[in-house]
Amino acid sequence: QVQLVESGGGLVQAGGSLRLSCAASGQTSSGYVMGWFRQAPGKEREFVGSINLNDGTTSYADSVKGRFTISRDSAKNTMYLQMNSLNVEDAAVYYCARRRPWTRQYNTWGQGTQVTVSS
C-alpha cells in the first residue's frame, strides 16, 4: 500500500511562483506514472501534468505548458510541481495521483493541497 501526501500549497500573488511536493511512502517503485490534477470550486477535476518515473517523460495540459514543470527525486520518493506565472485561474486544490503506465486510471490519490492566487 502506498500513501501520497501533497504539500507546498498556499497563497500567492498573480504572477508569482509556488512549488508543490508529493511524497510517496509505503510501496514505492519507479514503475509508475505520477500525475498532478486540480479542482477549482464548481469545476470538474482536470489533468495538469504527469511524469513517468521510469524515464522522466513528462506531459502537460495546454493551459500550463511553459509555466509549470514536473520533476521527481527518486531518492526521496517525491514528485514536484513548479508553478510559475500563476494567475487566478490556477487557483484550486491540487492533487497528486499514481497509475501504472499501461492503464489510464489513476488509482491512488493524495488528500490535496490548496493553492490560492490573489489578483
Secondary structure as UniProt FT lines:
FT   STRAND          2..7
FT   STRAND          10..13
FT   TURN            14..15
FT   STRAND          18..26
FT   STRAND          33..39
FT   TURN            41..42
FT   STRAND          46..52
FT   TURN            53..55
FT   STRAND          58..60
FT   TURN            62..67
FT   STRAND          68..73
FT   HELIX           74..76
FT   STRAND          78..83
FT   HELIX           88..90
FT   STRAND          92..99
FT   TURN            101..102
FT   STRAND          108..109
FT   STRAND          113..118
//
